[in-house]
Amino acid sequence: MGKPAQLTRTHRILIGVVIAGAVLIAAIGFTGSYAAVRALAEKKGFGAFAAVFPIGIDAGIVVLLAL
C-alpha cells in the first residue's frame, strides 16, 4: 500500500462547505417535516404528545436507514 493522499487547504475548505451545505439541507428538511407532522398530530388529537411525535418519527426513520 502506498502513502495516503494529503488533503490540501482547498480540499479541506471544500469539504467544510459540503458538510455545511448538507447540515443546512438536513435542517430545512427536518423543520418542514416537523411542522407538517406536528400539525397533523394536533389535528388528529394527540394533545401535548403532538410536539414530540415528529421527533419519534424522524428518529425511527434514521434507525431504519441505519439498519
mmCIF file of the N, C-alpha and C atoms, coordinates in Angstrom:
data_MODEL
# 
_entry.id   MODEL 
# 
loop_
_atom_site.group_PDB 
_atom_site.id 
_atom_site.type_symbol 
_atom_site.label_atom_id 
_atom_site.label_alt_id 
_atom_site.label_comp_id 
_atom_site.label_asym_id 
_atom_site.label_entity_id 
_atom_site.label_seq_id 
_atom_site.pdbx_PDB_ins_code 
_atom_site.Cartn_x 
_atom_site.Cartn_y 
_atom_site.Cartn_z 
_atom_site.occupancy 
_atom_site.B_iso_or_equiv 
_atom_site.pdbx_formal_charge 
_atom_site.auth_seq_id 
_atom_site.auth_comp_id 
_atom_site.auth_asym_id 
_atom_site.auth_atom_id 
_atom_site.pdbx_PDB_model_num 
ATOM 1   N N  . MET A 1 1  ? 0.834   -1.167 0.000  1.00 0.00 ? 1  MET A N  1 
ATOM 2   C CA . MET A 1 1  ? 0.000   0.000  0.000  1.00 0.00 ? 1  MET A CA 1 
ATOM 3   C C  . MET A 1 1  ? 0.888   1.243  0.000  1.00 0.00 ? 1  MET A C  1 
ATOM 4   N N  . GLY A 1 2  ? 0.432   2.226  -0.739 1.00 0.00 ? 2  GLY A N  1 
ATOM 5   C CA . GLY A 1 2  ? 1.199   3.463  -0.854 1.00 0.00 ? 2  GLY A CA 1 
ATOM 6   C C  . GLY A 1 2  ? 0.856   4.440  0.241  1.00 0.00 ? 2  GLY A C  1 
ATOM 7   N N  . LYS A 1 3  ? 1.502   5.570  0.156  1.00 0.00 ? 3  LYS A N  1 
ATOM 8   C CA . LYS A 1 3  ? 1.284   6.638  1.114  1.00 0.00 ? 3  LYS A CA 1 
ATOM 9   C C  . LYS A 1 3  ? -0.092  7.274  0.861  1.00 0.00 ? 3  LYS A C  1 
ATOM 10  N N  . PRO A 1 4  ? -0.872  7.537  1.917  1.00 0.00 ? 4  PRO A N  1 
ATOM 11  C CA . PRO A 1 4  ? -2.189  8.148  1.709  1.00 0.00 ? 4  PRO A CA 1 
ATOM 12  C C  . PRO A 1 4  ? -2.059  9.557  1.121  1.00 0.00 ? 4  PRO A C  1 
ATOM 13  N N  . ALA A 1 5  ? -3.041  9.942  0.321  1.00 0.00 ? 5  ALA A N  1 
ATOM 14  C CA . ALA A 1 5  ? -3.021  11.263 -0.304 1.00 0.00 ? 5  ALA A CA 1 
ATOM 15  C C  . ALA A 1 5  ? -3.201  12.349 0.757  1.00 0.00 ? 5  ALA A C  1 
ATOM 16  N N  . GLN A 1 6  ? -2.488  13.420 0.594  1.00 0.00 ? 6  GLN A N  1 
ATOM 17  C CA . GLN A 1 6  ? -2.602  14.559 1.508  1.00 0.00 ? 6  GLN A CA 1 
ATOM 18  C C  . GLN A 1 6  ? -3.691  15.503 1.022  1.00 0.00 ? 6  GLN A C  1 
ATOM 19  N N  . LEU A 1 7  ? -4.497  15.971 1.948  1.00 0.00 ? 7  LEU A N  1 
ATOM 20  C CA . LEU A 1 7  ? -5.528  16.940 1.595  1.00 0.00 ? 7  LEU A CA 1 
ATOM 21  C C  . LEU A 1 7  ? -4.921  18.337 1.629  1.00 0.00 ? 7  LEU A C  1 
ATOM 22  N N  . THR A 1 8  ? -5.166  19.086 0.571  1.00 0.00 ? 8  THR A N  1 
ATOM 23  C CA . THR A 1 8  ? -4.690  20.461 0.544  1.00 0.00 ? 8  THR A CA 1 
ATOM 24  C C  . THR A 1 8  ? -5.658  21.341 1.319  1.00 0.00 ? 8  THR A C  1 
ATOM 25  N N  . ARG A 1 9  ? -5.262  22.579 1.540  1.00 0.00 ? 9  ARG A N  1 
ATOM 26  C CA . ARG A 1 9  ? -6.122  23.541 2.236  1.00 0.00 ? 9  ARG A CA 1 
ATOM 27  C C  . ARG A 1 9  ? -7.420  23.726 1.458  1.00 0.00 ? 9  ARG A C  1 
ATOM 28  N N  . THR A 1 10 ? -7.334  23.770 0.144  1.00 0.00 ? 10 THR A N  1 
ATOM 29  C CA . THR A 1 10 ? -8.520  23.929 -0.701 1.00 0.00 ? 10 THR A CA 1 
ATOM 30  C C  . THR A 1 10 ? -9.467  22.747 -0.538 1.00 0.00 ? 10 THR A C  1 
ATOM 31  N N  . HIS A 1 11 ? -8.915  21.538 -0.475 1.00 0.00 ? 11 HIS A N  1 
ATOM 32  C CA . HIS A 1 11 ? -9.756  20.352 -0.273 1.00 0.00 ? 11 HIS A CA 1 
ATOM 33  C C  . HIS A 1 11 ? -10.501 20.441 1.063  1.00 0.00 ? 11 HIS A C  1 
ATOM 34  N N  . ARG A 1 12 ? -9.794  20.846 2.099  1.00 0.00 ? 12 ARG A N  1 
ATOM 35  C CA . ARG A 1 12 ? -10.417 20.948 3.421  1.00 0.00 ? 12 ARG A CA 1 
ATOM 36  C C  . ARG A 1 12 ? -11.525 21.988 3.428  1.00 0.00 ? 12 ARG A C  1 
ATOM 37  N N  . ILE A 1 13 ? -11.297 23.108 2.747  1.00 0.00 ? 13 ILE A N  1 
ATOM 38  C CA . ILE A 1 13 ? -12.325 24.148 2.670  1.00 0.00 ? 13 ILE A CA 1 
ATOM 39  C C  . ILE A 1 13 ? -13.547 23.622 1.922  1.00 0.00 ? 13 ILE A C  1 
ATOM 40  N N  . LEU A 1 14 ? -13.317 22.948 0.806  1.00 0.00 ? 14 LEU A N  1 
ATOM 41  C CA . LEU A 1 14 ? -14.429 22.398 0.029  1.00 0.00 ? 14 LEU A CA 1 
ATOM 42  C C  . LEU A 1 14 ? -15.206 21.344 0.820  1.00 0.00 ? 14 LEU A C  1 
ATOM 43  N N  . ILE A 1 15 ? -14.508 20.510 1.562  1.00 0.00 ? 15 ILE A N  1 
ATOM 44  C CA . ILE A 1 15 ? -15.174 19.514 2.406  1.00 0.00 ? 15 ILE A CA 1 
ATOM 45  C C  . ILE A 1 15 ? -16.030 20.216 3.459  1.00 0.00 ? 15 ILE A C  1 
ATOM 46  N N  . GLY A 1 16 ? -15.504 21.286 4.050  1.00 0.00 ? 16 GLY A N  1 
ATOM 47  C CA . GLY A 1 16 ? -16.268 22.055 5.033  1.00 0.00 ? 16 GLY A CA 1 
ATOM 48  C C  . GLY A 1 16 ? -17.518 22.673 4.435  1.00 0.00 ? 16 GLY A C  1 
ATOM 49  N N  . VAL A 1 17 ? -17.393 23.190 3.204  1.00 0.00 ? 17 VAL A N  1 
ATOM 50  C CA . VAL A 1 17 ? -18.547 23.791 2.532  1.00 0.00 ? 17 VAL A CA 1 
ATOM 51  C C  . VAL A 1 17 ? -19.608 22.727 2.248  1.00 0.00 ? 17 VAL A C  1 
ATOM 52  N N  . VAL A 1 18 ? -19.181 21.553 1.798  1.00 0.00 ? 18 VAL A N  1 
ATOM 53  C CA . VAL A 1 18 ? -20.124 20.470 1.507  1.00 0.00 ? 18 VAL A CA 1 
ATOM 54  C C  . VAL A 1 18 ? -20.827 20.013 2.794  1.00 0.00 ? 18 VAL A C  1 
ATOM 55  N N  . ILE A 1 19 ? -20.077 19.870 3.865  1.00 0.00 ? 19 ILE A N  1 
ATOM 56  C CA . ILE A 1 19 ? -20.674 19.454 5.140  1.00 0.00 ? 19 ILE A CA 1 
ATOM 57  C C  . ILE A 1 19 ? -21.658 20.510 5.634  1.00 0.00 ? 19 ILE A C  1 
ATOM 58  N N  . ALA A 1 20 ? -21.280 21.783 5.561  1.00 0.00 ? 20 ALA A N  1 
ATOM 59  C CA . ALA A 1 20 ? -22.177 22.858 5.991  1.00 0.00 ? 20 ALA A CA 1 
ATOM 60  C C  . ALA A 1 20 ? -23.453 22.865 5.147  1.00 0.00 ? 20 ALA A C  1 
ATOM 61  N N  . GLY A 1 21 ? -23.318 22.654 3.842  1.00 0.00 ? 21 GLY A N  1 
ATOM 62  C CA . GLY A 1 21 ? -24.488 22.599 2.963  1.00 0.00 ? 21 GLY A CA 1 
ATOM 63  C C  . GLY A 1 21 ? -25.388 21.431 3.302  1.00 0.00 ? 21 GLY A C  1 
ATOM 64  N N  . ALA A 1 22 ? -24.787 20.279 3.589  1.00 0.00 ? 22 ALA A N  1 
ATOM 65  C CA . ALA A 1 22 ? -25.574 19.096 3.937  1.00 0.00 ? 22 ALA A CA 1 
ATOM 66  C C  . ALA A 1 22 ? -26.330 19.312 5.247  1.00 0.00 ? 22 ALA A C  1 
ATOM 67  N N  . VAL A 1 23 ? -25.681 19.936 6.220  1.00 0.00 ? 23 VAL A N  1 
ATOM 68  C CA . VAL A 1 23 ? -26.339 20.219 7.501  1.00 0.00 ? 23 VAL A CA 1 
ATOM 69  C C  . VAL A 1 23 ? -27.481 21.213 7.299  1.00 0.00 ? 23 VAL A C  1 
ATOM 70  N N  . LEU A 1 24 ? -27.271 22.226 6.462  1.00 0.00 ? 24 LEU A N  1 
ATOM 71  C CA . LEU A 1 24 ? -28.328 23.201 6.179  1.00 0.00 ? 24 LEU A CA 1 
ATOM 72  C C  . LEU A 1 24 ? -29.534 22.538 5.511  1.00 0.00 ? 24 LEU A C  1 
ATOM 73  N N  . ILE A 1 25 ? -29.284 21.694 4.523  1.00 0.00 ? 25 ILE A N  1 
ATOM 74  C CA . ILE A 1 25 ? -30.370 20.992 3.836  1.00 0.00 ? 25 ILE A CA 1 
ATOM 75  C C  . ILE A 1 25 ? -31.111 20.064 4.799  1.00 0.00 ? 25 ILE A C  1 
ATOM 76  N N  . ALA A 1 26 ? -30.364 19.378 5.656  1.00 0.00 ? 26 ALA A N  1 
ATOM 77  C CA . ALA A 1 26 ? -30.993 18.494 6.642  1.00 0.00 ? 26 ALA A CA 1 
ATOM 78  C C  . ALA A 1 26 ? -31.851 19.296 7.622  1.00 0.00 ? 26 ALA A C  1 
ATOM 79  N N  . ALA A 1 27 ? -31.371 20.460 8.045  1.00 0.00 ? 27 ALA A N  1 
ATOM 80  C CA . ALA A 1 27 ? -32.127 21.294 8.977  1.00 0.00 ? 27 ALA A CA 1 
ATOM 81  C C  . ALA A 1 27 ? -33.417 21.798 8.338  1.00 0.00 ? 27 ALA A C  1 
ATOM 82  N N  . ILE A 1 28 ? -33.346 22.202 7.075  1.00 0.00 ? 28 ILE A N  1 
ATOM 83  C CA . ILE A 1 28 ? -34.541 22.662 6.367  1.00 0.00 ? 28 ILE A CA 1 
ATOM 84  C C  . ILE A 1 28 ? -35.550 21.515 6.242  1.00 0.00 ? 28 ILE A C  1 
ATOM 85  N N  . GLY A 1 29 ? -35.068 20.336 5.878  1.00 0.00 ? 29 GLY A N  1 
ATOM 86  C CA . GLY A 1 29 ? -35.945 19.175 5.755  1.00 0.00 ? 29 GLY A CA 1 
ATOM 87  C C  . GLY A 1 29 ? -36.577 18.790 7.077  1.00 0.00 ? 29 GLY A C  1 
ATOM 88  N N  . PHE A 1 30 ? -35.780 18.795 8.151  1.00 0.00 ? 30 PHE A N  1 
ATOM 89  C CA . PHE A 1 30 ? -36.306 18.436 9.463  1.00 0.00 ? 30 PHE A CA 1 
ATOM 90  C C  . PHE A 1 30 ? -37.362 19.441 9.907  1.00 0.00 ? 30 PHE A C  1 
ATOM 91  N N  . THR A 1 31 ? -37.096 20.727 9.692  1.00 0.00 ? 31 THR A N  1 
ATOM 92  C CA . THR A 1 31 ? -38.038 21.767 10.104 1.00 0.00 ? 31 THR A CA 1 
ATOM 93  C C  . THR A 1 31 ? -39.376 21.618 9.381  1.00 0.00 ? 31 THR A C  1 
ATOM 94  N N  . GLY A 1 32 ? -39.319 21.412 8.074  1.00 0.00 ? 32 GLY A N  1 
ATOM 95  C CA . GLY A 1 32 ? -40.553 21.228 7.309  1.00 0.00 ? 32 GLY A CA 1 
ATOM 96  C C  . GLY A 1 32 ? -41.296 19.980 7.719  1.00 0.00 ? 32 GLY A C  1 
ATOM 97  N N  . SER A 1 33 ? -40.560 18.894 7.894  1.00 0.00 ? 33 SER A N  1 
ATOM 98  C CA . SER A 1 33 ? -41.168 17.633 8.303  1.00 0.00 ? 33 SER A CA 1 
ATOM 99  C C  . SER A 1 33 ? -41.789 17.764 9.690  1.00 0.00 ? 33 SER A C  1 
ATOM 100 N N  . TYR A 1 34 ? -41.056 18.378 10.607 1.00 0.00 ? 34 TYR A N  1 
ATOM 101 C CA . TYR A 1 34 ? -41.541 18.540 11.977 1.00 0.00 ? 34 TYR A CA 1 
ATOM 102 C C  . TYR A 1 34 ? -42.851 19.327 11.993 1.00 0.00 ? 34 TYR A C  1 
ATOM 103 N N  . ALA A 1 35 ? -42.867 20.448 11.274 1.00 0.00 ? 35 ALA A N  1 
ATOM 104 C CA . ALA A 1 35 ? -44.060 21.305 11.270 1.00 0.00 ? 35 ALA A CA 1 
ATOM 105 C C  . ALA A 1 35 ? -45.270 20.570 10.692 1.00 0.00 ? 35 ALA A C  1 
ATOM 106 N N  . ALA A 1 36 ? -45.052 19.851 9.600  1.00 0.00 ? 36 ALA A N  1 
ATOM 107 C CA . ALA A 1 36 ? -46.168 19.151 8.953  1.00 0.00 ? 36 ALA A CA 1 
ATOM 108 C C  . ALA A 1 36 ? -46.705 18.018 9.823  1.00 0.00 ? 36 ALA A C  1 
ATOM 109 N N  . VAL A 1 37 ? -45.815 17.220 10.392 1.00 0.00 ? 37 VAL A N  1 
ATOM 110 C CA . VAL A 1 37 ? -46.250 16.084 11.214 1.00 0.00 ? 37 VAL A CA 1 
ATOM 111 C C  . VAL A 1 37 ? -46.873 16.570 12.519 1.00 0.00 ? 37 VAL A C  1 
ATOM 112 N N  . ARG A 1 38 ? -46.323 17.641 13.092 1.00 0.00 ? 38 ARG A N  1 
ATOM 113 C CA . ARG A 1 38 ? -46.904 18.173 14.328 1.00 0.00 ? 38 ARG A CA 1 
ATOM 114 C C  . ARG A 1 38 ? -48.322 18.687 14.076 1.00 0.00 ? 38 ARG A C  1 
ATOM 115 N N  . ALA A 1 39 ? -48.499 19.412 12.977 1.00 0.00 ? 39 ALA A N  1 
ATOM 116 C CA . ALA A 1 39 ? -49.839 19.927 12.651 1.00 0.00 ? 39 ALA A CA 1 
ATOM 117 C C  . ALA A 1 39 ? -50.826 18.778 12.461 1.00 0.00 ? 39 ALA A C  1 
ATOM 118 N N  . LEU A 1 40 ? -50.399 17.733 11.792 1.00 0.00 ? 40 LEU A N  1 
ATOM 119 C CA . LEU A 1 40 ? -51.277 16.573 11.577 1.00 0.00 ? 40 LEU A CA 1 
ATOM 120 C C  . LEU A 1 40 ? -51.596 15.886 12.912 1.00 0.00 ? 40 LEU A C  1 
ATOM 121 N N  . ALA A 1 41 ? -50.568 15.748 13.772 1.00 0.00 ? 41 ALA A N  1 
ATOM 122 C CA . ALA A 1 41 ? -50.792 15.110 15.072 1.00 0.00 ? 41 ALA A CA 1 
ATOM 123 C C  . ALA A 1 41 ? -51.753 15.939 15.921 1.00 0.00 ? 41 ALA A C  1 
ATOM 124 N N  . GLU A 1 42 ? -51.621 17.268 15.875 1.00 0.00 ? 42 GLU A N  1 
ATOM 125 C CA . GLU A 1 42 ? -52.545 18.123 16.625 1.00 0.00 ? 42 GLU A CA 1 
ATOM 126 C C  . GLU A 1 42 ? -53.964 17.983 16.083 1.00 0.00 ? 42 GLU A C  1 
ATOM 127 N N  . LYS A 1 43 ? -54.077 17.921 14.754 1.00 0.00 ? 43 LYS A N  1 
ATOM 128 C CA . LYS A 1 43 ? -55.393 17.785 14.114 1.00 0.00 ? 43 LYS A CA 1 
ATOM 129 C C  . LYS A 1 43 ? -56.046 16.448 14.483 1.00 0.00 ? 43 LYS A C  1 
ATOM 130 N N  . LYS A 1 44 ? -55.226 15.406 14.652 1.00 0.00 ? 44 LYS A N  1 
ATOM 131 C CA . LYS A 1 44 ? -55.752 14.077 14.973 1.00 0.00 ? 44 LYS A CA 1 
ATOM 132 C C  . LYS A 1 44 ? -55.972 13.877 16.477 1.00 0.00 ? 44 LYS A C  1 
ATOM 133 N N  . GLY A 1 45 ? -55.704 14.911 17.284 1.00 0.00 ? 45 GLY A N  1 
ATOM 134 C CA . GLY A 1 45 ? -56.000 14.839 18.706 1.00 0.00 ? 45 GLY A CA 1 
ATOM 135 C C  . GLY A 1 45 ? -54.921 14.212 19.576 1.00 0.00 ? 45 GLY A C  1 
ATOM 136 N N  . PHE A 1 46 ? -53.662 14.377 19.221 1.00 0.00 ? 46 PHE A N  1 
ATOM 137 C CA . PHE A 1 46 ? -52.582 13.819 20.026 1.00 0.00 ? 46 PHE A CA 1 
ATOM 138 C C  . PHE A 1 46 ? -52.300 14.635 21.282 1.00 0.00 ? 46 PHE A C  1 
ATOM 139 N N  . GLY A 1 47 ? -52.863 15.824 21.391 1.00 0.00 ? 47 GLY A N  1 
ATOM 140 C CA . GLY A 1 47 ? -52.675 16.664 22.573 1.00 0.00 ? 47 GLY A CA 1 
ATOM 141 C C  . GLY A 1 47 ? -51.237 17.119 22.730 1.00 0.00 ? 47 GLY A C  1 
ATOM 142 N N  . ALA A 1 48 ? -50.738 17.094 23.974 1.00 0.00 ? 48 ALA A N  1 
ATOM 143 C CA . ALA A 1 48 ? -49.378 17.557 24.264 1.00 0.00 ? 48 ALA A CA 1 
ATOM 144 C C  . ALA A 1 48 ? -48.327 16.676 23.588 1.00 0.00 ? 48 ALA A C  1 
ATOM 145 N N  . PHE A 1 49 ? -48.654 15.424 23.319 1.00 0.00 ? 49 PHE A N  1 
ATOM 146 C CA . PHE A 1 49 ? -47.711 14.494 22.677 1.00 0.00 ? 49 PHE A CA 1 
ATOM 147 C C  . PHE A 1 49 ? -47.406 14.905 21.239 1.00 0.00 ? 49 PHE A C  1 
ATOM 148 N N  . ALA A 1 50 ? -48.249 15.757 20.655 1.00 0.00 ? 50 ALA A N  1 
ATOM 149 C CA . ALA A 1 50 ? -48.059 16.187 19.266 1.00 0.00 ? 50 ALA A CA 1 
ATOM 150 C C  . ALA A 1 50 ? -46.726 16.901 19.066 1.00 0.00 ? 50 ALA A C  1 
ATOM 151 N N  . ALA A 1 51 ? -46.207 17.540 20.114 1.00 0.00 ? 51 ALA A N  1 
ATOM 152 C CA . ALA A 1 51 ? -44.940 18.272 19.994 1.00 0.00 ? 51 ALA A CA 1 
ATOM 153 C C  . ALA A 1 51 ? -43.736 17.343 19.863 1.00 0.00 ? 51 ALA A C  1 
ATOM 154 N N  . VAL A 1 52 ? -43.786 16.159 20.454 1.00 0.00 ? 52 VAL A N  1 
ATOM 155 C CA . VAL A 1 52 ? -42.644 15.236 20.399 1.00 0.00 ? 52 VAL A CA 1 
ATOM 156 C C  . VAL A 1 52 ? -42.839 14.101 19.394 1.00 0.00 ? 52 VAL A C  1 
ATOM 157 N N  . PHE A 1 53 ? -44.055 13.912 18.953 1.00 0.00 ? 53 PHE A N  1 
ATOM 158 C CA . PHE A 1 53 ? -44.349 12.837 17.996 1.00 0.00 ? 53 PHE A CA 1 
ATOM 159 C C  . PHE A 1 53 ? -43.488 12.912 16.732 1.00 0.00 ? 53 PHE A C  1 
ATOM 160 N N  . PRO A 1 54 ? -43.314 14.099 16.111 1.00 0.00 ? 54 PRO A N  1 
ATOM 161 C CA . PRO A 1 54 ? -42.489 14.164 14.895 1.00 0.00 ? 54 PRO A CA 1 
ATOM 162 C C  . PRO A 1 54 ? -41.031 13.758 15.132 1.00 0.00 ? 54 PRO A C  1 
ATOM 163 N N  . ILE A 1 55 ? -40.518 14.030 16.315 1.00 0.00 ? 55 ILE A N  1 
ATOM 164 C CA . ILE A 1 55 ? -39.133 13.649 16.621 1.00 0.00 ? 55 ILE A CA 1 
ATOM 165 C C  . ILE A 1 55 ? -39.020 12.130 16.652 1.00 0.00 ? 55 ILE A C  1 
ATOM 166 N N  . GLY A 1 56 ? -40.014 11.458 17.207 1.00 0.00 ? 56 GLY A N  1 
ATOM 167 C CA . GLY A 1 56 ? -40.029 9.995  17.228 1.00 0.00 ? 56 GLY A CA 1 
ATOM 168 C C  . GLY A 1 56 ? -40.104 9.407  15.830 1.00 0.00 ? 56 GLY A C  1 
ATOM 169 N N  . ILE A 1 57 ? -40.897 10.028 14.981 1.00 0.00 ? 57 ILE A N  1 
ATOM 170 C CA . ILE A 1 57 ? -40.999 9.558  13.594 1.00 0.00 ? 57 ILE A CA 1 
ATOM 171 C C  . ILE A 1 57 ? -39.652 9.697  12.888 1.00 0.00 ? 57 ILE A C  1 
ATOM 172 N N  . ASP A 1 58 ? -39.027 10.882 13.010 1.00 0.00 ? 58 ASP A N  1 
ATOM 173 C CA . ASP A 1 58 ? -37.732 11.101 12.349 1.00 0.00 ? 58 ASP A CA 1 
ATOM 174 C C  . ASP A 1 58 ? -36.643 10.190 12.928 1.00 0.00 ? 58 ASP A C  1 
ATOM 175 N N  . ALA A 1 59 ? -36.671 9.965  14.228 1.00 0.00 ? 59 ALA A N  1 
ATOM 176 C CA . ALA A 1 59 ? -35.699 9.057  14.844 1.00 0.00 ? 59 ALA A CA 1 
ATOM 177 C C  . ALA A 1 59 ? -35.893 7.634  14.307 1.00 0.00 ? 59 ALA A C  1 
ATOM 178 N N  . GLY A 1 60 ? -37.153 7.224  14.156 1.00 0.00 ? 60 GLY A N  1 
ATOM 179 C CA . GLY A 1 60 ? -37.434 5.903  13.601 1.00 0.00 ? 60 GLY A CA 1 
ATOM 180 C C  . GLY A 1 60 ? -36.916 5.764  12.168 1.00 0.00 ? 60 GLY A C  1 
ATOM 181 N N  . ILE A 1 61 ? -37.067 6.817  11.373 1.00 0.00 ? 61 ILE A N  1 
ATOM 182 C CA . ILE A 1 61 ? -36.555 6.800  10.009 1.00 0.00 ? 61 ILE A CA 1 
ATOM 183 C C  . ILE A 1 61 ? -35.035 6.641  10.008 1.00 0.00 ? 61 ILE A C  1 
ATOM 184 N N  . VAL A 1 62 ? -34.360 7.387  10.869 1.00 0.00 ? 62 VAL A N  1 
ATOM 185 C CA . VAL A 1 62 ? -32.890 7.308  10.959 1.00 0.00 ? 62 VAL A CA 1 
ATOM 186 C C  . VAL A 1 62 ? -32.458 5.897  11.347 1.00 0.00 ? 62 VAL A C  1 
ATOM 187 N N  . VAL A 1 63 ? -33.134 5.314  12.336 1.00 0.00 ? 63 VAL A N  1 
ATOM 188 C CA . VAL A 1 63 ? -32.780 3.962  12.782 1.00 0.00 ? 63 VAL A CA 1 
ATOM 189 C C  . VAL A 1 63 ? -32.994 2.944  11.667 1.00 0.00 ? 63 VAL A C  1 
ATOM 190 N N  . LEU A 1 64 ? -34.117 3.032  10.975 1.00 0.00 ? 64 LEU A N  1 
ATOM 191 C CA . LEU A 1 64 ? -34.383 2.083  9.887  1.00 0.00 ? 64 LEU A CA 1 
ATOM 192 C C  . LEU A 1 64 ? -33.376 2.252  8.746  1.00 0.00 ? 64 LEU A C  1 
ATOM 193 N N  . LEU A 1 65 ? -33.008 3.480  8.440  1.00 0.00 ? 65 LEU A N  1 
ATOM 194 C CA . LEU A 1 65 ? -31.988 3.695  7.405  1.00 0.00 ? 65 LEU A CA 1 
ATOM 195 C C  . LEU A 1 65 ? -30.635 3.131  7.834  1.00 0.00 ? 65 LEU A C  1 
ATOM 196 N N  . ALA A 1 66 ? -30.319 3.261  9.120  1.00 0.00 ? 66 ALA A N  1 
ATOM 197 C CA . ALA A 1 66 ? -29.046 2.743  9.631  1.00 0.00 ? 66 ALA A CA 1 
ATOM 198 C C  . ALA A 1 66 ? -29.000 1.221  9.568  1.00 0.00 ? 66 ALA A C  1 
ATOM 199 N N  . LEU A 1 67 ? -30.163 0.593  9.769  1.00 0.00 ? 67 LEU A N  1 
ATOM 200 C CA . LEU A 1 67 ? -30.204 -0.873 9.706  1.00 0.00 ? 67 LEU A CA 1 
ATOM 201 C C  . LEU A 1 67 ? -29.928 -1.330 8.288  1.00 0.00 ? 67 LEU A C  1 
# 
